[in-house]
């Protein structure tokens, strides 16, 4: 039995160079849509948003950095 498609939001916070972020987002896109030259709409509707941490509030930056630190300590 398979799940019916539904909306998901996947959030990843990371410390990386702009080149690393570009490479990572390219890999995300290739994973979600392995044939970028397909005709018509993608079989998997999706959107990708990248936000530079510098545009976030100091509080949000601290929260995300704490989450990264916690994940690294696990």
PDB file of N, CA, C, O and CB in Angstrom:
ATOM      1  N   UNK A   1       0.850  -1.170   0.000  1.00  0.00           N
ATOM      2  CA  UNK A   1       0.000   0.000   0.000  1.00  0.00           C
ATOM      3  C   UNK A   1       0.896   1.232   0.000  1.00  0.00           C
ATOM      4  O   UNK A   1       1.807   1.332   0.822  1.00  0.00           O
ATOM      5  CB  UNK A   1      -0.967  -0.002   1.221  1.00  0.00           C
ATOM      6  N   UNK A   2       0.652   2.162  -0.900  1.00  0.00           N
ATOM      7  CA  UNK A   2       1.481   3.374  -0.958  1.00  0.00           C
ATOM      8  C   UNK A   2       0.697   4.560  -0.419  1.00  0.00           C
ATOM      9  O   UNK A   2      -0.532   4.600  -0.486  1.00  0.00           O
ATOM     10  CB  UNK A   2       1.956   3.654  -2.407  1.00  0.00           C
ATOM     11  N   UNK A   3       1.423   5.506   0.105  1.00  0.00           N
ATOM     12  CA  UNK A   3       0.815   6.745   0.576  1.00  0.00           C
ATOM     13  C   UNK A   3       0.372   7.585  -0.605  1.00  0.00           C
ATOM     14  O   UNK A   3       1.010   7.587  -1.657  1.00  0.00           O
ATOM     15  CB  UNK A   3       1.793   7.534   1.458  1.00  0.00           C
ATOM     16  N   UNK A   4      -0.721   8.294  -0.421  1.00  0.00           N
ATOM     17  CA  UNK A   4      -1.126   9.274  -1.422  1.00  0.00           C
ATOM     18  C   UNK A   4      -0.200  10.476  -1.311  1.00  0.00           C
ATOM     19  O   UNK A   4       0.214  10.829  -0.207  1.00  0.00           O
ATOM     20  CB  UNK A   4      -2.621   9.694  -1.238  1.00  0.00           C
ATOM     21  N   UNK A   5       0.132  11.108  -2.425  1.00  0.00           N
ATOM     22  CA  UNK A   5       1.001  12.291  -2.346  1.00  0.00           C
ATOM     23  C   UNK A   5       0.381  13.363  -1.450  1.00  0.00           C
ATOM     24  O   UNK A   5      -0.830  13.583  -1.471  1.00  0.00           O
ATOM     25  CB  UNK A   5       1.263  12.866  -3.756  1.00  0.00           C
ATOM     26  N   UNK A   6       1.225  14.018  -0.671  1.00  0.00           N
ATOM     27  CA  UNK A   6       0.800  15.138   0.161  1.00  0.00           C
ATOM     28  C   UNK A   6       1.936  16.135   0.252  1.00  0.00           C
ATOM     29  O   UNK A   6       3.062  15.842  -0.149  1.00  0.00           O
ATOM     30  CB  UNK A   6       0.369  14.662   1.572  1.00  0.00           C
ATOM     31  N   UNK A   7       1.651  17.280   0.763  1.00  0.00           N
ATOM     32  CA  UNK A   7       2.645  18.342   0.853  1.00  0.00           C
ATOM     33  C   UNK A   7       3.614  18.083   2.002  1.00  0.00           C
ATOM     34  O   UNK A   7       3.203  17.705   3.100  1.00  0.00           O
ATOM     35  CB  UNK A   7       1.960  19.702   1.033  1.00  0.00           C
ATOM     36  N   UNK A   8       4.904  18.289   1.739  1.00  0.00           N
ATOM     37  CA  UNK A   8       5.962  18.155   2.744  1.00  0.00           C
ATOM     38  C   UNK A   8       6.855  19.382   2.669  1.00  0.00           C
ATOM     39  O   UNK A   8       6.964  20.030   1.628  1.00  0.00           O
ATOM     40  CB  UNK A   8       6.792  16.847   2.529  1.00  0.00           C
ATOM     41  N   UNK A   9       7.483  19.685   3.777  1.00  0.00           N
ATOM     42  CA  UNK A   9       8.515  20.723   3.807  1.00  0.00           C
ATOM     43  C   UNK A   9       9.731  20.107   4.483  1.00  0.00           C
ATOM     44  O   UNK A   9       9.647  19.638   5.617  1.00  0.00           O
ATOM     45  CB  UNK A   9       8.024  22.029   4.563  1.00  0.00           C
ATOM     46  N   UNK A  10      10.849  20.110   3.792  1.00  0.00           N
ATOM     47  CA  UNK A  10      12.095  19.559   4.314  1.00  0.00           C
ATOM     48  C   UNK A  10      13.048  20.726   4.499  1.00  0.00           C
ATOM     49  O   UNK A  10      13.308  21.470   3.554  1.00  0.00           O
ATOM     50  CB  UNK A  10      12.702  18.460   3.355  1.00  0.00           C
ATOM     51  N   UNK A  11      13.572  20.897   5.709  1.00  0.00           N
ATOM     52  CA  UNK A  11      14.445  22.021   6.017  1.00  0.00           C
ATOM     53  C   UNK A  11      15.821  21.484   6.392  1.00  0.00           C
ATOM     54  O   UNK A  11      15.943  20.578   7.216  1.00  0.00           O
ATOM     55  CB  UNK A  11      13.855  22.894   7.163  1.00  0.00           C
ATOM     56  N   UNK A  12      16.839  22.047   5.783  1.00  0.00           N
ATOM     57  CA  UNK A  12      18.216  21.683   6.085  1.00  0.00           C
ATOM     58  C   UNK A  12      18.998  22.963   6.343  1.00  0.00           C
ATOM     59  O   UNK A  12      19.050  23.852   5.494  1.00  0.00           O
ATOM     60  CB  UNK A  12      18.855  20.852   4.925  1.00  0.00           C
ATOM     61  N   UNK A  13      19.601  23.047   7.514  1.00  0.00           N
ATOM     62  CA  UNK A  13      20.473  24.184   7.822  1.00  0.00           C
ATOM     63  C   UNK A  13      21.910  23.677   7.760  1.00  0.00           C
ATOM     64  O   UNK A  13      22.218  22.609   8.289  1.00  0.00           O
ATOM     65  CB  UNK A  13      20.142  24.814   9.240  1.00  0.00           C
ATOM     66  N   UNK A  14      22.781  24.437   7.120  1.00  0.00           N
ATOM     67  CA  UNK A  14      24.169  24.017   7.029  1.00  0.00           C
ATOM     68  C   UNK A  14      25.082  25.218   6.919  1.00  0.00           C
ATOM     69  O   UNK A  14      24.677  26.302   6.499  1.00  0.00           O
ATOM     70  CB  UNK A  14      24.375  23.088   5.843  1.00  0.00           C
ATOM     71  N   UNK A  15      26.318  24.997   7.305  1.00  0.00           N
ATOM     72  CA  UNK A  15      27.371  25.989   7.108  1.00  0.00           C
ATOM     73  C   UNK A  15      28.196  25.506   5.929  1.00  0.00           C
ATOM     74  O   UNK A  15      28.774  24.419   5.971  1.00  0.00           O
ATOM     75  CB  UNK A  15      28.260  26.184   8.407  1.00  0.00           C
ATOM     76  N   UNK A  16      28.252  26.315   4.872  1.00  0.00           N
ATOM     77  CA  UNK A  16      28.933  25.908   3.646  1.00  0.00           C
ATOM     78  C   UNK A  16      29.292  27.138   2.833  1.00  0.00           C
ATOM     79  O   UNK A  16      28.786  28.234   3.073  1.00  0.00           O
ATOM     80  CB  UNK A  16      28.054  24.946   2.817  1.00  0.00           C
ATOM     81  N   UNK A  17      30.171  26.935   1.871  1.00  0.00           N
ATOM     82  CA  UNK A  17      30.495  28.011   0.935  1.00  0.00           C
ATOM     83  C   UNK A  17      29.370  28.124  -0.084  1.00  0.00           C
ATOM     84  O   UNK A  17      28.551  27.213  -0.208  1.00  0.00           O
ATOM     85  CB  UNK A  17      31.866  27.755   0.228  1.00  0.00           C
ATOM     86  N   UNK A  18      29.323  29.225  -0.808  1.00  0.00           N
ATOM     87  CA  UNK A  18      28.295  29.379  -1.846  1.00  0.00           C
ATOM     88  C   UNK A  18      28.458  28.305  -2.924  1.00  0.00           C
ATOM     89  O   UNK A  18      27.465  27.842  -3.486  1.00  0.00           O
ATOM     90  CB  UNK A  18      28.370  30.793  -2.483  1.00  0.00           C
ATOM     91  N   UNK A  19      29.691  27.905  -3.215  1.00  0.00           N
ATOM     92  CA  UNK A  19      29.922  26.854  -4.205  1.00  0.00           C
ATOM     93  C   UNK A  19      29.377  25.521  -3.704  1.00  0.00           C
ATOM     94  O   UNK A  19      28.787  24.766  -4.477  1.00  0.00           O
ATOM     95  CB  UNK A  19      31.422  26.732  -4.526  1.00  0.00           C
ATOM     96  N   UNK A  20      29.568  25.223  -2.424  1.00  0.00           N
ATOM     97  CA  UNK A  20      29.047  23.976  -1.866  1.00  0.00           C
ATOM     98  C   UNK A  20      27.518  23.974  -1.875  1.00  0.00           C
ATOM     99  O   UNK A  20      26.901  22.947  -2.158  1.00  0.00           O
ATOM    100  CB  UNK A  20      29.569  23.769  -0.433  1.00  0.00           C
ATOM    101  N   UNK A  21      26.913  25.112  -1.569  1.00  0.00           N
ATOM    102  CA  UNK A  21      25.454  25.203  -1.586  1.00  0.00           C
ATOM    103  C   UNK A  21      24.929  24.997  -3.007  1.00  0.00           C
ATOM    104  O   UNK A  21      23.936  24.298  -3.207  1.00  0.00           O
ATOM    105  CB  UNK A  21      24.986  26.569  -1.030  1.00  0.00           C
ATOM    106  N   UNK A  22      25.582  25.593  -3.977  1.00  0.00           N
ATOM    107  CA  UNK A  22      25.161  25.409  -5.365  1.00  0.00           C
ATOM    108  C   UNK A  22      25.258  23.939  -5.775  1.00  0.00           C
ATOM    109  O   UNK A  22      24.341  23.410  -6.403  1.00  0.00           O
ATOM    110  CB  UNK A  22      26.016  26.278  -6.301  1.00  0.00           C
ATOM    111  N   UNK A  23      26.355  23.284  -5.426  1.00  0.00           N
ATOM    112  CA  UNK A  23      26.514  21.862  -5.759  1.00  0.00           C
ATOM    113  C   UNK A  23      25.452  21.017  -5.053  1.00  0.00           C
ATOM    114  O   UNK A  23      24.905  20.082  -5.638  1.00  0.00           O
ATOM    115  CB  UNK A  23      27.927  21.372  -5.370  1.00  0.00           C
ATOM    116  N   UNK A  24      25.167  21.347  -3.809  1.00  0.00           N
ATOM    117  CA  UNK A  24      24.175  20.591  -3.053  1.00  0.00           C
ATOM    118  C   UNK A  24      22.773  20.783  -3.638  1.00  0.00           C
ATOM    119  O   UNK A  24      22.026  19.815  -3.781  1.00  0.00           O
ATOM    120  CB  UNK A  24      24.196  21.014  -1.579  1.00  0.00           C
ATOM    121  N   UNK A  25      22.417  22.010  -3.973  1.00  0.00           N
ATOM    122  CA  UNK A  25      21.089  22.237  -4.546  1.00  0.00           C
ATOM    123  C   UNK A  25      20.957  21.580  -5.915  1.00  0.00           C
ATOM    124  O   UNK A  25      19.872  21.130  -6.283  1.00  0.00           O
ATOM    125  CB  UNK A  25      20.807  23.737  -4.657  1.00  0.00           C
ATOM    126  N   UNK A  26      22.051  21.520  -6.669  1.00  0.00           N
ATOM    127  CA  UNK A  26      22.028  20.786  -7.940  1.00  0.00           C
ATOM    128  C   UNK A  26      21.733  19.312  -7.687  1.00  0.00           C
ATOM    129  O   UNK A  26      20.959  18.692  -8.415  1.00  0.00           O
ATOM    130  CB  UNK A  26      23.373  20.944  -8.692  1.00  0.00           C
ATOM    131  N   UNK A  27      22.353  18.761  -6.655  1.00  0.00           N
ATOM    132  CA  UNK A  27      22.124  17.343  -6.327  1.00  0.00           C
ATOM    133  C   UNK A  27      20.701  17.108  -5.857  1.00  0.00           C
ATOM    134  O   UNK A  27      20.098  16.092  -6.203  1.00  0.00           O
ATOM    135  CB  UNK A  27      23.107  16.874  -5.249  1.00  0.00           C
ATOM    136  N   UNK A  28      20.150  18.032  -5.071  1.00  0.00           N
ATOM    137  CA  UNK A  28      18.747  17.916  -4.656  1.00  0.00           C
ATOM    138  C   UNK A  28      17.852  17.861  -5.892  1.00  0.00           C
ATOM    139  O   UNK A  28      16.997  16.984  -6.017  1.00  0.00           O
ATOM    140  CB  UNK A  28      18.338  19.108  -3.736  1.00  0.00           C
ATOM    141  N   UNK A  29      18.065  18.816  -6.805  1.00  0.00           N
ATOM    142  CA  UNK A  29      17.237  18.886  -8.012  1.00  0.00           C
ATOM    143  C   UNK A  29      17.356  17.599  -8.834  1.00  0.00           C
ATOM    144  O   UNK A  29      16.353  17.094  -9.338  1.00  0.00           O
ATOM    145  CB  UNK A  29      17.641  20.101  -8.870  1.00  0.00           C
ATOM    146  N   UNK A  30      18.563  17.071  -8.972  1.00  0.00           N
ATOM    147  CA  UNK A  30      18.766  15.835  -9.730  1.00  0.00           C
ATOM    148  C   UNK A  30      18.108  14.643  -9.051  1.00  0.00           C
ATOM    149  O   UNK A  30      17.644  13.724  -9.725  1.00  0.00           O
ATOM    150  CB  UNK A  30      20.253  15.566  -9.914  1.00  0.00           C
ATOM    151  N   UNK A  31      18.062  14.649  -7.725  1.00  0.00           N
ATOM    152  CA  UNK A  31      17.418  13.566  -6.988  1.00  0.00           C
ATOM    153  C   UNK A  31      15.902  13.623  -7.145  1.00  0.00           C
ATOM    154  O   UNK A  31      15.250  12.600  -7.350  1.00  0.00           O
ATOM    155  CB  UNK A  31      17.798  13.630  -5.506  1.00  0.00           C
ATOM    156  N   UNK A  32      15.355  14.822  -7.048  1.00  0.00           N
ATOM    157  CA  UNK A  32      13.901  14.988  -7.138  1.00  0.00           C
ATOM    158  C   UNK A  32      13.419  14.799  -8.571  1.00  0.00           C
ATOM    159  O   UNK A  32      12.378  14.187  -8.808  1.00  0.00           O
ATOM    160  CB  UNK A  32      13.485  16.375  -6.620  1.00  0.00           C
ATOM    161  N   UNK A  33      14.174  15.324  -9.516  1.00  0.00           N
ATOM    162  CA  UNK A  33      13.794  15.263 -10.931  1.00  0.00           C
ATOM    163  C   UNK A  33      15.005  14.810 -11.749  1.00  0.00           C
ATOM    164  O   UNK A  33      15.748  15.641 -12.271  1.00  0.00           O
ATOM    165  CB  UNK A  33      13.268  16.652 -11.436  1.00  0.00           C
ATOM    166  N   UNK A  34      15.203  13.490 -11.862  1.00  0.00           N
ATOM    167  CA  UNK A  34      16.414  12.995 -12.525  1.00  0.00           C
ATOM    168  C   UNK A  34      16.489  13.286 -14.023  1.00  0.00           C
ATOM    169  O   UNK A  34      17.557  13.153 -14.622  1.00  0.00           O
ATOM    170  CB  UNK A  34      16.517  11.528 -12.319  1.00  0.00           C
ATOM    171  N   UNK A  35      15.377  13.680 -14.634  1.00  0.00           N
ATOM    172  CA  UNK A  35      15.384  14.003 -16.063  1.00  0.00           C
ATOM    173  C   UNK A  35      14.946  15.455 -16.253  1.00  0.00           C
ATOM    174  O   UNK A  35      13.766  15.717 -16.490  1.00  0.00           O
ATOM    175  CB  UNK A  35      14.452  13.035 -16.861  1.00  0.00           C
ATOM    176  N   UNK A  36      15.889  16.409 -16.150  1.00  0.00           N
ATOM    177  CA  UNK A  36      15.508  17.812 -16.248  1.00  0.00           C
ATOM    178  C   UNK A  36      14.993  18.217 -17.636  1.00  0.00           C
ATOM    179  O   UNK A  36      14.425  19.297 -17.794  1.00  0.00           O
ATOM    180  CB  UNK A  36      16.681  18.668 -15.884  1.00  0.00           C
ATOM    181  N   UNK A  37      15.188  17.368 -18.622  1.00  0.00           N
ATOM    182  CA  UNK A  37      14.761  17.684 -19.985  1.00  0.00           C
ATOM    183  C   UNK A  37      13.434  17.032 -20.360  1.00  0.00           C
ATOM    184  O   UNK A  37      13.076  16.983 -21.537  1.00  0.00           O
ATOM    185  CB  UNK A  37      15.824  17.256 -20.963  1.00  0.00           C
ATOM    186  N   UNK A  38      12.700  16.528 -19.361  1.00  0.00           N
ATOM    187  CA  UNK A  38      11.431  15.869 -19.674  1.00  0.00           C
ATOM    188  C   UNK A  38      10.443  16.875 -20.254  1.00  0.00           C
ATOM    189  O   UNK A  38      10.565  18.082 -20.045  1.00  0.00           O
ATOM    190  CB  UNK A  38      10.838  15.199 -18.414  1.00  0.00           C
ATOM    191  N   UNK A  39       9.480  16.361 -20.973  1.00  0.00           N
ATOM    192  CA  UNK A  39       8.440  17.207 -21.544  1.00  0.00           C
ATOM    193  C   UNK A  39       7.351  17.421 -20.511  1.00  0.00           C
ATOM    194  O   UNK A  39       7.063  16.537 -19.705  1.00  0.00           O
ATOM    195  CB  UNK A  39       7.857  16.584 -22.834  1.00  0.00           C
ATOM    196  N   UNK A  40       6.757  18.582 -20.541  1.00  0.00           N
ATOM    197  CA  UNK A  40       5.640  18.856 -19.649  1.00  0.00           C
ATOM    198  C   UNK A  40       6.064  19.027 -18.203  1.00  0.00           C
ATOM    199  O   UNK A  40       7.236  19.230 -17.887  1.00  0.00           O
ATOM    200  CB  UNK A  40       4.633  17.757 -19.746  1.00  0.00           C
ATOM    201  N   UNK A  41       5.065  18.938 -17.339  1.00  0.00           N
ATOM    202  CA  UNK A  41       5.309  19.123 -15.906  1.00  0.00           C
ATOM    203  C   UNK A  41       6.070  17.940 -15.322  1.00  0.00           C
ATOM    204  O   UNK A  41       6.001  16.822 -15.833  1.00  0.00           O
ATOM    205  CB  UNK A  41       3.985  19.315 -15.157  1.00  0.00           C
ATOM    206  N   UNK A  42       6.780  18.203 -14.267  1.00  0.00           N
ATOM    207  CA  UNK A  42       7.526  17.161 -13.564  1.00  0.00           C
ATOM    208  C   UNK A  42       6.539  16.221 -12.871  1.00  0.00           C
ATOM    209  O   UNK A  42       5.505  16.664 -12.370  1.00  0.00           O
ATOM    210  CB  UNK A  42       8.519  17.783 -12.531  1.00  0.00           C
ATOM    211  N   UNK A  43       6.854  14.930 -12.841  1.00  0.00           N
ATOM    212  CA  UNK A  43       6.000  13.959 -12.156  1.00  0.00           C
ATOM    213  C   UNK A  43       5.919  14.233 -10.657  1.00  0.00           C
ATOM    214  O   UNK A  43       4.921  13.914 -10.011  1.00  0.00           O
ATOM    215  CB  UNK A  43       6.516  12.545 -12.394  1.00  0.00           C
ATOM    216  N   UNK A  44       6.966  14.820 -10.120  1.00  0.00           N
ATOM    217  CA  UNK A  44       6.993  15.173  -8.703  1.00  0.00           C
ATOM    218  C   UNK A  44       6.979  16.685  -8.585  1.00  0.00           C
ATOM    219  O   UNK A  44       8.013  17.324  -8.779  1.00  0.00           O
ATOM    220  CB  UNK A  44       8.241  14.570  -7.990  1.00  0.00           C
ATOM    221  N   UNK A  45       5.825  17.279  -8.269  1.00  0.00           N
ATOM    222  CA  UNK A  45       5.791  18.735  -8.096  1.00  0.00           C
ATOM    223  C   UNK A  45       6.704  19.137  -6.937  1.00  0.00           C
ATOM    224  O   UNK A  45       6.642  18.538  -5.864  1.00  0.00           O
ATOM    225  CB  UNK A  45       4.336  19.231  -7.843  1.00  0.00           C
ATOM    226  N   UNK A  46       7.543  20.136  -7.146  1.00  0.00           N
ATOM    227  CA  UNK A  46       8.482  20.528  -6.097  1.00  0.00           C
ATOM    228  C   UNK A  46       8.941  21.956  -6.300  1.00  0.00           C
ATOM    229  O   UNK A  46       8.811  22.526  -7.383  1.00  0.00           O
ATOM    230  CB  UNK A  46       9.687  19.588  -6.066  1.00  0.00           C
ATOM    231  N   UNK A  47       9.475  22.512  -5.243  1.00  0.00           N
ATOM    232  CA  UNK A  47      10.078  23.846  -5.276  1.00  0.00           C
ATOM    233  C   UNK A  47      11.263  23.821  -4.327  1.00  0.00           C
ATOM    234  O   UNK A  47      11.229  23.132  -3.307  1.00  0.00           O
ATOM    235  CB  UNK A  47       9.041  24.974  -4.878  1.00  0.00           C
ATOM    236  N   UNK A  48      12.299  24.557  -4.650  1.00  0.00           N
ATOM    237  CA  UNK A  48      13.505  24.618  -3.827  1.00  0.00           C
ATOM    238  C   UNK A  48      13.797  26.076  -3.515  1.00  0.00           C
ATOM    239  O   UNK A  48      13.859  26.913  -4.416  1.00  0.00           O
ATOM    240  CB  UNK A  48      14.720  23.943  -4.542  1.00  0.00           C
ATOM    241  N   UNK A  49      13.975  26.373  -2.242  1.00  0.00           N
ATOM    242  CA  UNK A  49      14.265  27.731  -1.802  1.00  0.00           C
ATOM    243  C   UNK A  49      15.561  27.711  -1.003  1.00  0.00           C
ATOM    244  O   UNK A  49      15.739  26.872  -0.120  1.00  0.00           O
ATOM    245  CB  UNK A  49      13.091  28.316  -0.954  1.00  0.00           C
ATOM    246  N   UNK A  50      16.452  28.621  -1.309  1.00  0.00           N
ATOM    247  CA  UNK A  50      17.714  28.753  -0.579  1.00  0.00           C
ATOM    248  C   UNK A  50      17.741  30.148   0.030  1.00  0.00           C
ATOM    249  O   UNK A  50      17.504  31.140  -0.660  1.00  0.00           O
ATOM    250  CB  UNK A  50      18.963  28.510  -1.518  1.00  0.00           C
ATOM    251  N   UNK A  51      18.029  30.218   1.314  1.00  0.00           N
ATOM    252  CA  UNK A  51      18.076  31.489   2.020  1.00  0.00           C
ATOM    253  C   UNK A  51      19.455  31.669   2.627  1.00  0.00           C
ATOM    254  O   UNK A  51      19.931  30.806   3.366  1.00  0.00           O
ATOM    255  CB  UNK A  51      16.981  31.564   3.109  1.00  0.00           C
ATOM    256  N   UNK A  52      20.097  32.783   2.318  1.00  0.00           N
ATOM    257  CA  UNK A  52      21.384  33.118   2.923  1.00  0.00           C
ATOM    258  C   UNK A  52      21.134  33.431   4.395  1.00  0.00           C
ATOM    259  O   UNK A  52      20.306  34.282   4.719  1.00  0.00           O
ATOM    260  CB  UNK A  52      22.073  34.331   2.188  1.00  0.00           C
ATOM    261  N   UNK A  53      21.843  32.750   5.279  1.00  0.00           N
ATOM    262  CA  UNK A  53      21.659  32.942   6.709  1.00  0.00           C
ATOM    263  C   UNK A  53      21.837  34.374   7.162  1.00  0.00           C
ATOM    264  O   UNK A  53      21.268  34.779   8.176  1.00  0.00           O
ATOM    265  CB  UNK A  53      22.600  32.079   7.449  1.00  0.00           C
ATOM    266  N   UNK A  54      22.618  35.148   6.426  1.00  0.00           N
ATOM    267  CA  UNK A  54      22.835  36.547   6.797  1.00  0.00           C
ATOM    268  C   UNK A  54      21.537  37.355   6.721  1.00  0.00           C
ATOM    269  O   UNK A  54      21.432  38.414   7.340  1.00  0.00           O
ATOM    270  CB  UNK A  54      23.897  37.177   5.889  1.00  0.00           C
ATOM    271  N   UNK A  55      20.556  36.865   5.971  1.00  0.00           N
ATOM    272  CA  UNK A  55      19.288  37.579   5.857  1.00  0.00           C
ATOM    273  C   UNK A  55      18.328  37.238   6.996  1.00  0.00           C
ATOM    274  O   UNK A  55      17.258  37.837   7.111  1.00  0.00           O
ATOM    275  CB  UNK A  55      18.636  37.263   4.524  1.00  0.00           C
ATOM    276  N   UNK A  56      18.710  36.281   7.831  1.00  0.00           N
ATOM    277  CA  UNK A  56      17.873  35.876   8.958  1.00  0.00           C
ATOM    278  C   UNK A  56      18.176  36.739  10.178  1.00  0.00           C
ATOM    279  O   UNK A  56      19.240  37.350  10.278  1.00  0.00           O
ATOM    280  CB  UNK A  56      18.088  34.384   9.288  1.00  0.00           C
ATOM    281  N   UNK A  57      17.233  36.776  11.089  1.00  0.00           N
ATOM    282  CA  UNK A  57      17.467  37.518  12.330  1.00  0.00           C
ATOM    283  C   UNK A  57      18.603  36.855  13.107  1.00  0.00           C
ATOM    284  O   UNK A  57      18.895  35.675  12.916  1.00  0.00           O
ATOM    285  CB  UNK A  57      16.172  37.583  13.196  1.00  0.00           C
ATOM    286  N   UNK A  58      19.227  37.621  13.972  1.00  0.00           N
ATOM    287  CA  UNK A  58      20.311  37.071  14.803  1.00  0.00           C
ATOM    288  C   UNK A  58      19.799  35.905  15.637  1.00  0.00           C
ATOM    289  O   UNK A  58      20.514  34.925  15.848  1.00  0.00           O
ATOM    290  CB  UNK A  58      20.906  38.164  15.725  1.00  0.00           C
ATOM    291  N   UNK A  59      18.571  36.009  16.107  1.00  0.00           N
ATOM    292  CA  UNK A  59      17.980  34.938  16.923  1.00  0.00           C
ATOM    293  C   UNK A  59      17.828  33.652  16.116  1.00  0.00           C
ATOM    294  O   UNK A  59      18.150  32.569  16.604  1.00  0.00           O
ATOM    295  CB  UNK A  59      16.611  35.375  17.476  1.00  0.00           C
ATOM    296  N   UNK A  60      17.331  33.772  14.864  1.00  0.00           N
ATOM    297  CA  UNK A  60      17.165  32.602  14.005  1.00  0.00           C
ATOM    298  C   UNK A  60      18.522  32.019  13.618  1.00  0.00           C
ATOM    299  O   UNK A  60      18.674  30.798  13.573  1.00  0.00           O
ATOM    300  CB  UNK A  60      16.366  32.970  12.746  1.00  0.00           C
ATOM    301  N   UNK A  61      19.502  32.864  13.339  1.00  0.00           N
ATOM    302  CA  UNK A  61      20.845  32.361  13.035  1.00  0.00           C
ATOM    303  C   UNK A  61      21.389  31.547  14.205  1.00  0.00           C
ATOM    304  O   UNK A  61      21.940  30.464  14.010  1.00  0.00           O
ATOM    305  CB  UNK A  61      21.800  33.526  12.707  1.00  0.00           C
ATOM    306  N   UNK A  62      21.238  32.062  15.402  1.00  0.00           N
ATOM    307  CA  UNK A  62      21.723  31.372  16.608  1.00  0.00           C
ATOM    308  C   UNK A  62      20.999  30.040  16.784  1.00  0.00           C
ATOM    309  O   UNK A  62      21.627  29.028  17.095  1.00  0.00           O
ATOM    310  CB  UNK A  62      21.525  32.258  17.865  1.00  0.00           C
ATOM    311  N   UNK A  63      19.678  30.036  16.586  1.00  0.00           N
ATOM    312  CA  UNK A  63      18.897  28.807  16.732  1.00  0.00           C
ATOM    313  C   UNK A  63      19.376  27.733  15.754  1.00  0.00           C
ATOM    314  O   UNK A  63      19.558  26.576  16.132  1.00  0.00           O
ATOM    315  CB  UNK A  63      17.403  29.095  16.511  1.00  0.00           C
ATOM    316  N   UNK A  64      19.578  28.126  14.500  1.00  0.00           N
ATOM    317  CA  UNK A  64      20.034  27.166  13.498  1.00  0.00           C
ATOM    318  C   UNK A  64      21.456  26.687  13.780  1.00  0.00           C
ATOM    319  O   UNK A  64      21.752  25.502  13.625  1.00  0.00           O
ATOM    320  CB  UNK A  64      19.961  27.786  12.107  1.00  0.00           C
ATOM    321  N   UNK A  65      22.337  27.599  14.192  1.00  0.00           N
ATOM    322  CA  UNK A  65      23.704  27.191  14.534  1.00  0.00           C
ATOM    323  C   UNK A  65      23.703  26.233  15.720  1.00  0.00           C
ATOM    324  O   UNK A  65      24.493  25.290  15.754  1.00  0.00           O
ATOM    325  CB  UNK A  65      24.572  28.423  14.851  1.00  0.00           C
ATOM    326  N   UNK A  66      22.820  26.467  16.695  1.00  0.00           N
ATOM    327  CA  UNK A  66      22.695  25.547  17.828  1.00  0.00           C
ATOM    328  C   UNK A  66      22.206  24.174  17.376  1.00  0.00           C
ATOM    329  O   UNK A  66      22.688  23.152  17.863  1.00  0.00           O
ATOM    330  CB  UNK A  66      21.740  26.121  18.879  1.00  0.00           C
ATOM    331  N   UNK A  67      21.246  24.149  16.441  1.00  0.00           N
ATOM    332  CA  UNK A  67      20.759  22.867  15.917  1.00  0.00           C
ATOM    333  C   UNK A  67      21.877  22.116  15.209  1.00  0.00           C
ATOM    334  O   UNK A  67      22.002  20.901  15.363  1.00  0.00           O
ATOM    335  CB  UNK A  67      19.579  23.087  14.954  1.00  0.00           C
ATOM    336  N   UNK A  68      22.686  22.821  14.439  1.00  0.00           N
ATOM    337  CA  UNK A  68      23.803  22.175  13.742  1.00  0.00           C
ATOM    338  C   UNK A  68      24.773  21.610  14.758  1.00  0.00           C
ATOM    339  O   UNK A  68      25.222  20.472  14.619  1.00  0.00           O
ATOM    340  CB  UNK A  68      24.524  23.168  12.799  1.00  0.00           C
ATOM    341  N   UNK A  69      25.110  22.396  15.793  1.00  0.00           N
ATOM    342  CA  UNK A  69      26.029  21.931  16.820  1.00  0.00           C
ATOM    343  C   UNK A  69      25.471  20.704  17.521  1.00  0.00           C
ATOM    344  O   UNK A  69      26.199  19.738  17.749  1.00  0.00           O
ATOM    345  CB  UNK A  69      26.308  23.039  17.832  1.00  0.00           C
ATOM    346  N   UNK A  70      24.191  20.730  17.864  1.00  0.00           N
ATOM    347  CA  UNK A  70      23.559  19.584  18.526  1.00  0.00           C
ATOM    348  C   UNK A  70      23.610  18.344  17.640  1.00  0.00           C
ATOM    349  O   UNK A  70      23.880  17.246  18.127  1.00  0.00           O
ATOM    350  CB  UNK A  70      22.103  19.910  18.891  1.00  0.00           C
ATOM    351  N   UNK A  71      23.352  18.509  16.338  1.00  0.00           N
ATOM    352  CA  UNK A  71      23.379  17.376  15.429  1.00  0.00           C
ATOM    353  C   UNK A  71      24.783  16.793  15.302  1.00  0.00           C
ATOM    354  O   UNK A  71      24.949  15.581  15.161  1.00  0.00           O
ATOM    355  CB  UNK A  71      22.859  17.789  14.064  1.00  0.00           C
ATOM    356  N   UNK A  72      25.783  17.653  15.351  1.00  0.00           N
ATOM    357  CA  UNK A  72      27.173  17.198  15.234  1.00  0.00           C
ATOM    358  C   UNK A  72      27.620  16.464  16.486  1.00  0.00           C
ATOM    359  O   UNK A  72      28.524  15.631  16.427  1.00  0.00           O
ATOM    360  CB  UNK A  72      28.103  18.382  14.967  1.00  0.00           C
ATOM    361  N   UNK A  73      26.992  16.765  17.624  1.00  0.00           N
ATOM    362  CA  UNK A  73      27.372  16.132  18.886  1.00  0.00           C
ATOM    363  C   UNK A  73      26.714  14.770  19.066  1.00  0.00           C
ATOM    364  O   UNK A  73      27.122  13.999  19.935  1.00  0.00           O
ATOM    365  CB  UNK A  73      27.009  17.031  20.049  1.00  0.00           C
ATOM    366  N   UNK A  74      25.693  14.461  18.252  1.00  0.00           N
ATOM    367  CA  UNK A  74      24.991  13.164  18.375  1.00  0.00           C
ATOM    368  C   UNK A  74      25.838  12.024  17.906  1.00  0.00           C
ATOM    369  O   UNK A  74      25.401  10.874  17.942  1.00  0.00           O
ATOM    370  CB  UNK A  74      23.697  13.175  17.592  1.00  0.00           C
TER     371      UNK A  74
END
